[in-house]
Amino acid sequence: MSEPPGSAFASRFGRAPAGSACAPGRVNLIGEHTDYNGGWVLPAAIELSSFVDVRFRSDRRVCGYSTSRGEAEAGLAEPAHGNWLDYPRGVARVLARAGRLPERGFELLVRGELPEGAGLSSSASLLAASALALRSAAGLSLRSEELPDLARACQRAEAAFVGTPCGVMDPFVSLHAARAHGLLLRCSDLSFRQVPLPEALQLVIVDSGVEHALRTGGYAERARECAQALVEAQRVLGIELGNLSALGEEQLAGLEPALDPLLFRRVRHVVTENARVAAVALALGRTDFEALGSLLYASHESLRLDYAVTCDETDWLVAHSRELAAVFGARMTGAGWGGCTLHLVRAPDGPGAAEALAEAFRGRFGRRPRTWITRAAAGARLTHAGDGPPLEPAPRSPSARAG
């Protein structure tokens, strides 16, 4: 017999939850490292989510239990502790300071389906689900026009409180995604439209097994390089630019001899990646799988050569995809330095392609990677208490971080 809704929360905290929500992870079809440069992205939510049950306390303590990361506790006003609880605690602080939540502690129980450190936005998923559940527990309704502000609050919590430099794309798509659609988003002003994905399209995700760590990796360095490149590009061109994505491909030739070679490569990736995002949206509308595949492969090459964020494992997975007839395009997805690759496959060939990639990878690297076959999923929503994956024993160490 299944547990009554909320019984796991009640067993741990002695009372039923007052708010429950789930939010999906995402895979980025194309548009990598363009978000914090004010550019275009085209992500889609995936069929893996974080589930959160929550209830406010009368004091300012935050007590949490995660099925994958164990127990954690801290004061609402304490600085970040470097554990998973920083994410729900951080977004609660941001919302409370904006007058959109009571400034009180809470108890929460988290169930997660998303792998950590794989580049599928487990952190944004946890932030978005926590924000929705907390708002619901406070008895506050949420209108659709408020979702962009909620996405910004999630971003601020991860960037300013947790300490991970990040753009707004991940929480935005987690909150706004529509089933069977990608989200074409301009990050400079958060204007967006839903782009239908063909029913014949399956998304195969392969985990390289190389865990990325955005707080200790090169993400912040790339952001600094782009900020420096923006200053230099404005000086060379004699114009004021809001961000690097305001540049057009026709301006690259004039910048190449004037910029430091490394900075120019960063600029070239951002500018050409924005153009590829627009081209992918058009190709999806025409169901032109051949064009889609070519654009994904070109994106990966730009990330490998101009932005230097790939690794041997992701490079190999993308290169090997060219040998599989079922795969018509592949690229690294996520911030890089590890994480996952995305492979576009014509249905119903997804399972065969995933198996072929996994076996070939094991032959090359001596270990079998995790794979997922998914379609574009719907965004975050309120749920019934206890919805989500079953409760599992806590690991010995609760210090793992959302990835």
MARLUMBA-278745 format. One record per atom (N, C-alpha, C): x, y, z; residue in one letter. Coordinates in steps of 0.02 Angstrom, whole numbers, padded with zeros to 5 digits, always signed. Example, Ala and Ser with C-alpha at 12.3 -4.5 7.8 and 13.67 -1.06 7.14 Angstrom:
REM MARLUMBA-278745
+00660-00284+00390A +00615-00225+00390A +00660-00165+00390A +00642-00112+00354S +00684-00053+00357S +00645+00002+00394S 
***
This chain:
REM MARLUMBA-278745
+00043-00060+00000M +00000+00000+00000M +00044+00062+00000M +00028+00111-00041S +00069+00172-00044S +00056+00215+00017S +00106+00257+00033E +00100+00302+00090E +00048+00355+00077E +00010+00376+00128P -00035+00434+00119P +00005+00495+00100P -00025+00542+00061P +00011+00602+00043P +00038+00640+00104P +00102+00658+00102G +00131+00697+00155G +00154+00657+00215G +00145+00590+00214S +00162+00551+00274S +00237+00550+00287S +00278+00551+00236A +00351+00552+00246A +00371+00617+00280A +00342+00673+00259F +00356+00737+00291F +00332+00736+00363F +00271+00710+00375A +00243+00709+00442A +00284+00663+00488A +00308+00607+00461S +00349+00561+00501S +00413+00595+00524S +00440+00637+00482R +00504+00669+00499R +00494+00732+00542R +00442+00771+00527F +00435+00836+00560F +00374+00841+00607F +00333+00788+00610G +00279+00787+00658G +00215+00821+00637G +00211+00845+00576R +00151+00878+00551R +00152+00876+00476R +00095+00889+00445A +00090+00885+00372A +00120+00947+00340A +00143+00941+00278P +00169+01000+00243P +00112+01047+00225P +00130+01111+00216A +00080+01161+00197A +00086+01182+00125A +00140+01164+00092G +00150+01181+00022G +00194+01129-00011G +00177+01111-00073S +00215+01061-00110S +00219+01082-00183S +00278+01070-00213A +00288+01089-00282A +00342+01046-00313A +00343+01045-00380C +00398+01013-00416C +00419+01058-00472C +00482+01051-00493A +00510+01090-00548A +00559+01047-00586A +00558+01051-00653P +00600+01007-00693P +00671+01034-00702P +00716+00989-00719G +00781+01010-00745G +00773+01029-00817G +00830+01045-00849R +00825+01066-00918R +00884+01039-00958R +00874+01034-01022V +00930+01023-01068V +00928+01082-01117V +00986+01110-01132N +00989+01167-01177N +01000+01141-01248N +00951+01151-01292L +00958+01128-01360L +01015+01165-01395L +01019+01230-01384I +01073+01270-01412I +01071+01339-01379I +01129+01372-01379G +01134+01438-01348G +01172+01433-01283G +01236+01415-01288E +01277+01403-01228E +01323+01463-01215E +01324+01485-01153H +01364+01542-01131H +01343+01607-01165H +01283+01608-01191T +01255+01670-01218T +01210+01705-01167T +01187+01668-01115D +01138+01697-01070D +01166+01755-01030D +01224+01747-01001Y +01252+01803-00962Y +01283+01856-01007Y +01282+01844-01072N +01302+01895-01120N +01241+01927-01154N +01182+01919-01124G +01122+01952-01149G +01094+01923-01213G +01113+01862-01229G +01095+01834-01294G +01035+01787-01293G +01031+01747-01346W +00975+01702-01357W +00994+01631-01334W +00944+01597-01306V +00952+01527-01287V +00889+01489-01308V +00896+01423-01315L +00838+01382-01333L +00839+01317-01293L +00821+01321-01228P +00819+01261-01187P +00750+01228-01188P +00747+01169-01159A +00684+01134-01148A +00687+01100-01081A +00631+01096-01047A +00628+01058-00984A +00629+00984-01000A +00655+00944-00953I +00659+00872-00962I +00614+00837-00911I +00605+00772-00921E +00558+00733-00880E +00591+00707-00816E +00631+00749-00785L +00662+00735-00720L +00655+00798-00678L +00635+00790-00615S +00616+00849-00575S +00641+00844-00503S +00638+00900-00469S +00645+00903-00396S +00576+00914-00366S +00561+00878-00311F +00497+00883-00276F +00510+00909-00205F +00472+00958-00184V +00483+00990-00119V +00417+00994-00080V +00418+00971-00018D +00364+00982+00030D +00391+01029+00084D +00350+01077+00107V +00375+01128+00153V +00321+01151+00201V +00343+01174+00259R +00298+01206+00307R +00338+01256+00348R +00308+01315+00360F +00343+01366+00399F +00344+01348+00473F +00396+01373+00506R +00405+01366+00578R +00388+01433+00612R +00385+01432+00678S +00373+01494+00715S +00438+01531+00731S +00497+01497+00719D +00562+01529+00732D +00597+01541+00665D +00663+01552+00667R +00700+01567+00606R +00748+01511+00586R +00736+01450+00611R +00777+01393+00592R +00751+01362+00527R +00796+01337+00487V +00778+01300+00426V +00804+01229+00434V +00759+01181+00433C +00776+01111+00444C +00754+01072+00382C +00802+01038+00350G +00786+01004+00288G +00810+00932+00287G +00775+00893+00247Y +00796+00824+00234Y +00790+00811+00159Y +00844+00788+00129S +00846+00769+00059S +00857+00694+00054S +00819+00661+00011T +00825+00589+00005T +00893+00568-00023T +00927+00613-00057S +00992+00595-00085S +01050+00626-00047S +01037+00678-00006R +01092+00714+00026R +01086+00719+00101R +01033+00690+00130G +01028+00685+00202G +01002+00748+00235G +01016+00754+00300E +00991+00809+00341E +01036+00870+00338E +01006+00928+00347A +01045+00990+00353A +01002+01040+00392A +01034+01084+00429E +00998+01133+00469E +01040+01196+00474E +01007+01254+00474A +01041+01318+00481A +00991+01371+00498A +01014+01427+00524G +00972+01485+00534G +00959+01520+00469G +00900+01548+00462L +00882+01583+00400L +00932+01638+00384L +00957+01673+00435A +01001+01731+00424A +01075+01712+00421A +01092+01649+00432E +01163+01629+00430E +01190+01631+00359E +01255+01643+00351P +01285+01641+00284P +01282+01571+00255P +01299+01565+00192A +01297+01500+00158A +01344+01451+00192A +01322+01389+00197H +01361+01336+00230H +01397+01291+00179H +01381+01298+00115G +01413+01256+00065G +01380+01188+00058G +01317+01181+00080N +01281+01118+00071N +01217+01130+00032N +01179+01077+00021W +01120+01081-00022W +01066+01128+00006W +01064+01137+00073L +01012+01178+00103L +01021+01252+00085L +01080+01271+00062D +01090+01341+00042D +01042+01362-00013D +01021+01315-00055Y +00979+01333-00112Y +00908+01354-00090Y +00871+01311-00054P +00805+01335-00030P +00811+01392+00020P +00863+01391+00063R +00871+01445+00111R +00887+01510+00075R +00927+01506+00022G +00945+01567-00015G +00886+01598-00049G +00845+01558-00082V +00788+01588-00118V +00736+01613-00068V +00729+01581-00010A +00684+01607+00042A +00707+01675+00066A +00773+01684+00075R +00800+01749+00096R +00787+01803+00044R +00799+01787-00019V +00788+01836-00072V +00715+01857-00075V +00669+01809-00072L +00598+01825-00076L +00575+01862-00014L +00601+01843+00044A +00581+01878+00106A +00603+01951+00105A +00663+01963+00081R +00689+02032+00079R +00651+02075+00028R +00620+02042-00021A +00579+02078-00070A +00507+02084-00047A +00491+02061+00013G +00424+02065+00039G +00376+02015+00010G +00404+01961-00019R +00361+01912-00053R +00356+01846-00015R +00385+01843+00045L +00378+01786+00091L +00386+01812+00162L +00354+01778+00210P +00369+01795+00280P +00441+01777+00297P +00473+01817+00339E +00543+01805+00357E +00545+01757+00417E +00530+01694+00402R +00526+01642+00453R +00563+01580+00430R +00582+01538+00478G +00612+01475+00461G +00560+01426+00434G +00583+01369+00413F +00537+01319+00384F +00569+01250+00386F +00527+01200+00377E +00549+01131+00369E +00534+01110+00298E +00578+01071+00268L +00564+01047+00200L +00593+00978+00189L +00559+00942+00146L +00581+00876+00125L +00589+00877+00049L +00646+00854+00025V +00662+00858-00047V +00672+00788-00075V +00637+00773-00128R +00649+00714-00168R +00674+00737-00236R +00725+00704-00262G +00752+00726-00326G +00764+00668-00373G +00750+00681-00437E +00764+00633-00490E +00825+00652-00531E +00847+00715-00522L +00900+00741-00565L +00969+00723-00539L +01015+00702-00584P +01084+00690-00562P +01118+00757-00547P +01161+00757-00497E +01197+00818-00479E +01262+00822-00517E +01282+00883-00535G +01345+00894-00569G +01347+00872-00641G +01289+00857-00670A +01287+00832-00739A +01268+00887-00789A +01254+00947-00765G +01237+01001-00811G +01165+01001-00832G +01120+00970-00793L +01049+00968-00810L +01008+01012-00763L +01041+01057-00728S +01008+01108-00687S +00971+01080-00627S +01004+01035-00591S +00973+01012-00529S +00967+01070-00479S +01014+01117-00479S +01010+01173-00432S +00952+01220-00449S +00943+01238-00512A +00887+01281-00530A +00821+01247-00517A +00818+01181-00528S +00757+01143-00514S +00740+01146-00440S +00790+01137-00397L +00778+01140-00325L +00757+01210-00304L +00789+01261-00332L +00771+01330-00316L +00699+01346-00336L +00680+01327-00397A +00613+01343-00422A +00560+01305-00382A +00572+01241-00369A +00522+01202-00331A +00516+01230-00260A +00572+01249-00229S +00570+01276-00162S +00532+01342-00161S +00544+01385-00210A +00510+01449-00213A +00435+01440-00219A +00413+01396-00263L +00341+01384-00271L +00310+01355-00208L +00344+01305-00178A +00317+01273-00118A +00312+01322-00060A +00363+01364-00052L +00362+01414+00001L +00306+01465-00008L +00297+01488-00070R +00242+01535-00083R +00175+01503-00067R +00167+01439-00086S +00105+01404-00072S +00094+01395+00003S +00148+01378+00039A +00143+01368+00112A +00124+01433+00147A +00144+01490+00118A +00127+01555+00146A +00057+01578+00126A +00022+01538+00086G -00045+01557+00064G -00046+01610+00011G +00010+01617-00026L +00016+01669-00077L +00005+01639-00146L -00040+01667-00184S -00051+01644-00252S +00004+01672-00296S +00012+01643-00355L +00064+01665-00401L +00034+01672-00471L +00034+01732-00497R +00009+01743-00565R +00065+01730-00616R +00045+01712-00676S +00095+01695-00727S +00141+01753-00742S +00116+01815-00736E +00158+01873-00750E +00212+01884-00697E +00205+01849-00639E +00256+01854-00587E +00313+01805-00596E +00306+01758-00641L +00358+01706-00649L +00426+01734-00668L +00431+01783-00713P +00498+01810-00728P +00534+01837-00666P +00497+01871-00622D +00527+01896-00560D +00549+01838-00515D +00510+01785-00515L +00529+01727-00474L +00592+01694-00502L +00598+01693-00568A +00659+01666-00599A +00720+01709-00580A +00711+01775-00580R +00766+01819-00560R +00785+01807-00487R +00734+01796-00445A +00749+01783-00374A +00789+01719-00366A +00773+01667-00404C +00811+01605-00403C +00883+01617-00425C +00891+01656-00478Q +00958+01671-00502Q +00998+01709-00449Q +00967+01759-00418R +01002+01798-00367R +01022+01754-00308R +00979+01707-00290A +00995+01662-00234A +01056+01620-00251A +01060+01594-00312E +01117+01552-00330E +01180+01592-00339E +01174+01651-00368A +01234+01692-00382A +01259+01728-00320A +01215+01761-00284A +01237+01803-00229A +01243+01766-00163A +01199+01717-00151F +01201+01682-00087F +01242+01617-00091F +01225+01574-00138V +01262+01511-00145V +01333+01525-00170V +01340+01574-00215G +01406+01592-00240G +01424+01560-00305G +01374+01538-00344T +01386+01509-00410T +01368+01560-00463T +01416+01584-00502P +01400+01632-00555P +01355+01597-00606P +01299+01627-00623C +01252+01594-00668C +01208+01646-00702C +01178+01626-00757G +01130+01668-00792G +01060+01650-00770G +01011+01682-00802V +00941+01673-00783V +00908+01616-00820V +00941+01588-00871M +00909+01538-00914M +00880+01479-00875M +00919+01449-00831D +00898+01386-00800D +00835+01393-00758D +00831+01440-00710P +00768+01446-00673P +00711+01471-00717P +00726+01510-00769F +00673+01536-00812F +00639+01479-00849F +00678+01434-00879V +00646+01379-00916V +00613+01331-00868V +00642+01320-00808S +00610+01275-00760S +00541+01299-00741S +00531+01365-00738L +00467+01394-00719L +00420+01403-00778L +00446+01414-00838H +00404+01434-00895H +00394+01380-00948H +00428+01324-00943A +00427+01275-00998A +00357+01250-01013A +00347+01230-01075A +00284+01199-01096A +00300+01131-01126A +00255+01084-01115R +00265+01016-01141R +00270+01018-01217R +00317+00979-01244A +00327+00972-01316A +00351+01036-01349A +00380+01082-01309H +00405+01145-01336H +00474+01160-01308H +00515+01194-01348G +00574+01227-01323G +00556+01299-01308G +00599+01333-01271L +00587+01402-01251L +00640+01446-01282L +00620+01486-01331L +00666+01533-01363L +00666+01597-01321L +00720+01610-01287L +00724+01663-01236L +00781+01711-01252L +00765+01776-01250R +00817+01827-01255R +00833+01850-01184R +00893+01837-01162C +00910+01846-01091C +00919+01919-01072C +00927+01963-01120S +00936+02034-01103S +00873+02065-01076S +00814+02043-01100D +00751+02073-01077D +00699+02020-01058D +00718+01956-01061L +00674+01900-01043L +00612+01895-01087L +00615+01921-01147S +00562+01908-01195S +00570+01837-01221S +00515+01803-01233F +00520+01733-01254F +00459+01712-01294F +00467+01656-01328R +00410+01623-01359R +00423+01547-01358R +00368+01510-01357Q +00372+01438-01358Q +00382+01413-01430Q +00428+01366-01439V +00443+01339-01506V +00423+01265-01506V +00374+01245-01545P +00354+01174-01546P +00411+01129-01568P +00419+01073-01533L +00468+01023-01553L +00431+00966-01588L +00457+00943-01644P +00423+00890-01682P +00413+00827-01640P +00355+00795-01648E +00341+00733-01613E +00392+00679-01631E +00421+00685-01690A +00469+00634-01712A +00537+00642-01679A +00544+00692-01636L +00609+00708-01607L +00615+00679-01537L +00667+00640-01525Q +00684+00617-01458Q +00751+00647-01437Q +00757+00662-01373L +00818+00690-01345L +00853+00637-01304L +00913+00618-01324V +00953+00570-01288V +01008+00609-01253V +01013+00600-01187I +01063+00635-01146I +01111+00583-01119I +01176+00596-01127V +01227+00550-01103V +01271+00588-01054V +01280+00560-00994D +01320+00590-00942D +01393+00569-00951D +01437+00616-00963S +01508+00600-00972S +01540+00572-00909S +01508+00583-00852G +01537+00560-00789G +01589+00607-00761G +01603+00661-00796V +01649+00712-00772V +01606+00767-00740V +01610+00773-00675E +01566+00820-00640E +01593+00890-00646E +01550+00935-00669H +01571+01005-00671H +01558+01038-00604H +01598+01088-00589A +01591+01125-00526A +01597+01199-00543A +01539+01231-00551L +01540+01300-00576L +01573+01349-00528L +01569+01334-00463R +01599+01382-00416R +01675+01379-00417R +01703+01320-00435T +01776+01313-00435T +01804+01305-00505T +01761+01303-00556G +01783+01294-00624G +01796+01359-00660G +01793+01356-00726G +01811+01414-00766G +01754+01460-00785G +01693+01446-00758Y +01635+01486-00778Y +01646+01560-00762Y +01668+01575-00701A +01678+01645-00683A +01733+01677-00726A +01783+01637-00743E +01836+01664-00786E +01809+01682-00854E +01765+01640-00882R +01736+01657-00948R +01694+01720-00943R +01657+01727-00889A +01616+01787-00881A +01660+01849-00878A +01717+01844-00843R +01763+01901-00839R +01793+01916-00907R +01811+01864-00945E +01839+01874-01012E +01789+01910-01057E +01726+01890-01051C +01675+01922-01093C +01664+01995-01073C +01666+02009-01008A +01659+02078-00986A +01717+02120-01012A +01778+02093-01011Q +01836+02128-01038Q +01830+02137-01113Q +01806+02085-01147A +01798+02089-01220A +01747+02143-01239A +01695+02150-01198L +01644+02200-01212L +01674+02270-01209L +01715+02283-01158V +01748+02348-01151V +01792+02361-01213V +01831+02311-01232E +01876+02320-01289E +01838+02328-01354E +01785+02290-01364A +01746+02296-01426A +01715+02365-01433A +01690+02392-01377Q +01661+02460-01380Q +01715+02511-01398Q +01775+02503-01371R +01829+02549-01386R +01848+02545-01460R +01855+02485-01486V +01876+02476-01555V +01824+02502-01604V +01760+02486-01590L +01707+02505-01636L +01681+02576-01625L +01699+02605-01568G +01676+02673-01553G +01602+02678-01542G +01572+02625-01515I +01500+02625-01502I +01488+02598-01432I +01428+02611-01405E +01410+02584-01341E +01366+02523-01351E +01383+02469-01317L +01347+02406-01324L +01320+02386-01256L +01259+02361-01255G +01231+02338-01193G +01262+02272-01170G +01283+02231-01217N +01313+02166-01203N +01345+02140-01267N +01382+02086-01262L +01415+02059-01321L +01366+02035-01374L +01307+02014-01353S +01258+01989-01401S +01229+02043-01445S +01245+02106-01430A +01223+02160-01474A +01265+02164-01537A +01322+02128-01538L +01364+02127-01597L +01335+02081-01651L +01347+02099-01713G +01326+02057-01770G +01386+02022-01800G +01373+01970-01839E +01428+01933-01870E +01468+01977-01918E +01436+02027-01947E +01471+02071-01994E +01523+02115-01959E +01521+02120-01893Q +01569+02161-01856Q +01630+02121-01833Q +01628+02055-01841L +01684+02014-01818L +01748+02029-01855L +01743+02039-01920A +01804+02050-01960A +01842+02112-01936A +01806+02164-01916G +01839+02224-01892G +01868+02217-01823G +01842+02170-01784L +01867+02160-01716L +01928+02113-01713L +01933+02067-01760E +01984+02015-01754E +02055+02044-01749E +02076+02091-01792P +02145+02116-01786P +02157+02160-01725P +02103+02185-01694A +02111+02234-01640A +02107+02204-01570A +02078+02145-01564L +02069+02114-01499L +02123+02063-01485L +02138+02053-01421D +02180+01997-01401D +02149+01933-01430D +02190+01887-01458P +02163+01827-01491P +02115+01787-01447P +02132+01779-01383L +02087+01741-01339L +02020+01776-01331L +02022+01842-01320L +01959+01878-01312L +01918+01877-01376L +01952+01880-01434F +01915+01877-01496F +01880+01810-01504F +01913+01755-01484R +01880+01690-01490R +01818+01686-01446R +01821+01716-01387R +01762+01717-01343R +01706+01757-01377R +01722+01814-01405V +01672+01854-01439V +01642+01816-01499V +01686+01784-01537R +01662+01748-01597R +01613+01693-01577R +01628+01658-01523H +01579+01606-01502H +01512+01637-01485H +01511+01690-01445V +01447+01720-01424V +01407+01743-01484V +01440+01777-01531V +01405+01805-01589V +01379+01750-01634V +01421+01701-01649T +01398+01648-01694T +01348+01601-01661T +01354+01592-01595E +01305+01550-01560E +01236+01582-01561E +01233+01647-01553N +01168+01681-01559N +01137+01669-01627N +01178+01673-01679A +01152+01660-01747A +01128+01588-01754A +01163+01541-01722R +01142+01471-01726R +01076+01460-01690R +01065+01495-01634V +01001+01488-01599V +00943+01507-01645V +00950+01564-01679A +00897+01586-01725A +00887+01535-01781A +00942+01507-01806A +00937+01459-01861A +00904+01394-01838A +00918+01373-01776V +00887+01312-01750V +00811+01322-01742V +00790+01380-01718A +00718+01393-01711A +00684+01388-01779A +00716+01414-01831L +00688+01408-01899L +00687+01336-01922L +00740+01300-01911A +00744+01230-01932A +00692+01187-01897A +00679+01201-01833L +00627+01164-01798L +00558+01176-01830L +00546+01238-01850G +00482+01253-01883G +00473+01217-01949G +00529+01202-01983R +00526+01167-02047R +00534+01092-02039R +00545+01069-01977T +00561+00998-01963T +00620+00977-02006T +00670+01019-02011D +00730+01006-02051D +00784+00975-02006D +00781+00909-01999F +00827+00876-01953F +00900+00881-01976F +00911+00881-02040E +00980+00886-02065E +01011+00953-02045E +00973+01007-02053A +00998+01073-02034A +01008+01077-01958A +00962+01048-01920L +00969+01047-01847L +01034+01014-01826L +01046+00956-01856G +01107+00919-01838G +01170+00958-01853G +01173+00989-01911S +01232+01028-01930S +01244+01086-01882S +01190+01118-01861L +01196+01174-01815L +01220+01152-01746L +01196+01094-01723L +01220+01069-01658L +01294+01051-01660L +01315+01018-01713Y +01386+01001-01719Y +01429+01064-01722Y +01405+01115-01758A +01443+01178-01763A +01447+01212-01695A +01393+01208-01656S +01394+01236-01588S +01447+01203-01546S +01451+01136-01549H +01501+01101-01509H +01572+01121-01529H +01584+01127-01594E +01651+01146-01617E +01669+01216-01592E +01620+01261-01590S +01633+01328-01564S +01648+01326-01490S +01611+01284-01453L +01624+01277-01382L +01691+01244-01368L +01712+01200-01413R +01776+01166-01404R +01835+01211-01422R +01830+01247-01477L +01888+01285-01502L +01888+01357-01479L +01831+01392-01483D +01829+01463-01467D +01817+01476-01393D +01776+01434-01361Y +01760+01447-01291Y +01797+01401-01243Y +01824+01346-01268A +01867+01300-01230A +01835+01277-01165A +01774+01248-01171V +01739+01225-01111V +01719+01151-01116V +01742+01116-01167T +01725+01045-01173T +01779+01004-01138T +01771+00938-01138C +01822+00893-01111C +01828+00833-01158C +01878+00791-01146D +01890+00734-01191D +01828+00690-01198D +01794+00678-01143E +01736+00633-01145E +01679+00662-01186E +01663+00726-01177T +01608+00755-01216T +01628+00762-01289T +01691+00779-01302D +01714+00783-01372D +01708+00715-01406D +01726+00661-01370W +01722+00595-01399W +01650+00575-01413W +01605+00589-01366L +01535+00570-01376L +01505+00606-01436L +01520+00669-01444V +01495+00706-01502V +01525+00679-01567V +01590+00666-01567A +01622+00640-01628A +01595+00571-01645A +01584+00529-01596H +01559+00461-01609H +01487+00463-01635H +01449+00514-01617S +01380+00520-01641S +01377+00523-01717S +01428+00551-01747R +01429+00557-01820R +01430+00488-01854R +01451+00437-01816E +01454+00370-01845E +01389+00331-01837E +01340+00360-01802L +01277+00325-01789L +01222+00355-01833L +01193+00313-01875A +01142+00337-01922A +01081+00365-01886A +01066+00340-01826A +01006+00363-01791A +01014+00433-01762A +01076+00457-01754V +01089+00522-01725V +01102+00572-01781V +01064+00626-01782F +01075+00676-01835F +01108+00739-01810F +01122+00744-01745G +01158+00801-01718G +01173+00792-01645G +01228+00821-01621A +01247+00815-01551A +01290+00874-01531A +01291+00888-01466R +01333+00941-01439R +01338+00933-01364R +01390+00962-01336M +01393+00971-01264M +01335+01015-01243M +01305+01000-01185T +01251+01043-01160T +01266+01061-01088T +01249+01121-01068G +01267+01145-01002G +01329+01188-01005G +01354+01207-00947A +01410+01254-00945A +01475+01224-00970A +01482+01158-00964G +01543+01126-00989G +01589+01102-00935G +01652+01090-00954W +01703+01061-00909W +01677+00995-00880W +01644+00957-00923G +01612+00895-00901G +01538+00897-00916G +01499+00861-00877G +01427+00861-00886G +01404+00815-00942G +01352+00836-00977C +01317+00792-01024C +01324+00814-01096C +01309+00767-01140T +01301+00783-01211T +01228+00770-01230T +01204+00808-01278L +01136+00801-01304L +01140+00773-01374L +01099+00723-01388H +01098+00691-01454H +01026+00692-01480H +01015+00722-01537L +00949+00724-01568L +00939+00662-01610L +00884+00627-01596V +00871+00562-01627V +00800+00561-01652V +00790+00531-01710R +00723+00523-01736R +00688+00465-01700R +00629+00479-01671A +00591+00426-01637A +00572+00372-01689A +00572+00308-01669P +00582+00281-01602P +00652+00254-01590P +00703+00286-01618D +00771+00259-01615D +00809+00278-01552D +00777+00315-01506G +00812+00338-01447G +00844+00283-01405G +00807+00230-01387P +00838+00177-01346P +00898+00144-01380P +00893+00131-01445G +00949+00100-01480G +01010+00146-01483G +00997+00211-01494A +01053+00258-01497A +01086+00265-01429A +01045+00268-01376A +01073+00274-01308A +01116+00213-01291A +01092+00154-01309E +01130+00094-01295E +01196+00092-01335E +01193+00111-01398A +01253+00111-01440A +01305+00160-01413A +01282+00220-01392L +01328+00269-01364L +01359+00245-01298L +01316+00215-01256A +01341+00192-01191A +01393+00137-01198A +01379+00089-01243E +01426+00034-01252E +01492+00057-01284E +01487+00102-01332A +01547+00128-01364A +01589+00168-01314A +01555+00206-01272F +01590+00246-01221F +01625+00200-01172F +01592+00146-01152R +01624+00099-01106R +01685+00067-01138R +01682+00052-01202G +01740+00025-01236G +01798+00074-01239G +01783+00139-01242R +01835+00189-01247R +01861+00211-01178R +01817+00219-01129F +01837+00247-01065F +01833+00198-01006F +01810+00138-01018G +01810+00087-00967G +01754+00092-00916G +01703+00131-00929R +01646+00137-00884R +01584+00153-00925R +01528+00130-00901R +01465+00141-00937R +01432+00205-00912R +01416+00251-00956P +01385+00314-00934P +01310+00306-00922P +01283+00350-00881R +01211+00354-00874R +01182+00387-00936R +01123+00364-00956T +01089+00394-01014T +01016+00406-00996T +00986+00455-01028W +00915+00469-01020W +00885+00483-01088W +00825+00459-01098I +00787+00473-01160I +00726+00513-01138I +00718+00572-01166T +00665+00616-01142T +00635+00655-01200T +00578+00684-01186R +00548+00734-01229R +00541+00798-01188R +00524+00852-01221A +00516+00916-01186A +00457+00912-01138A +00468+00932-01076A +00418+00925-01023A +00389+00993-01004A +00338+00991-00962A +00307+01053-00936A +00349+01081-00879A +00336+01144-00863G +00374+01179-00812G +00349+01166-00742G +00374+01205-00694A +00359+01195-00623A +00285+01202-00609A +00263+01167-00556R +00192+01169-00538R +00184+01151-00464R +00129+01172-00435L +00110+01149-00369L +00088+01076-00373L +00101+01037-00321T +00084+00966-00321T +00048+00949-00256T +00028+00887-00251H +00002+00861-00188H +00060+00840-00144H +00053+00847-00080A +00105+00827-00034A +00123+00754-00044A +00188+00741-00046G +00211+00672-00053G +00220+00650-00125G +00201+00691-00174D +00214+00673-00243D +00290+00669-00255D +00309+00628-00302G +00380+00624-00320G +00408+00555-00308G +00473+00548-00316P +00506+00483-00308P +00498+00457-00237P +00502+00392-00226P +00495+00365-00159P +00553+00385-00114P +00540+00385-00050L +00592+00402-00001L +00645+00348+00000L +00708+00367+00003E +00764+00320+00006E +00807+00336+00067E +00847+00287+00090P +00891+00302+00147P +00940+00358+00130P +00956+00399+00180A +01002+00454+00170A +01072+00427+00161A +01114+00460+00121P +01185+00441+00116P +01221+00457+00180P +01280+00429+00190R +01318+00442+00251R +01340+00514+00256R +01358+00544+00200S +01380+00614+00202S +01326+00659+00171S +01301+00709+00207P +01248+00753+00180P +01276+00814+00145P +01341+00815+00129S +01372+00877+00107S +01371+00887+00031S +01341+00840-00007A +01342+00847-00080A +01304+00909-00101A +01327+00939-00154R +01300+01003-00179R +01256+00991-00239R +01204+01032-00247A +01165+01029-00308A +01208+01051-00366A +01199+01020-00425G +01244+01034-00481G +01210+01071-00536G 
***
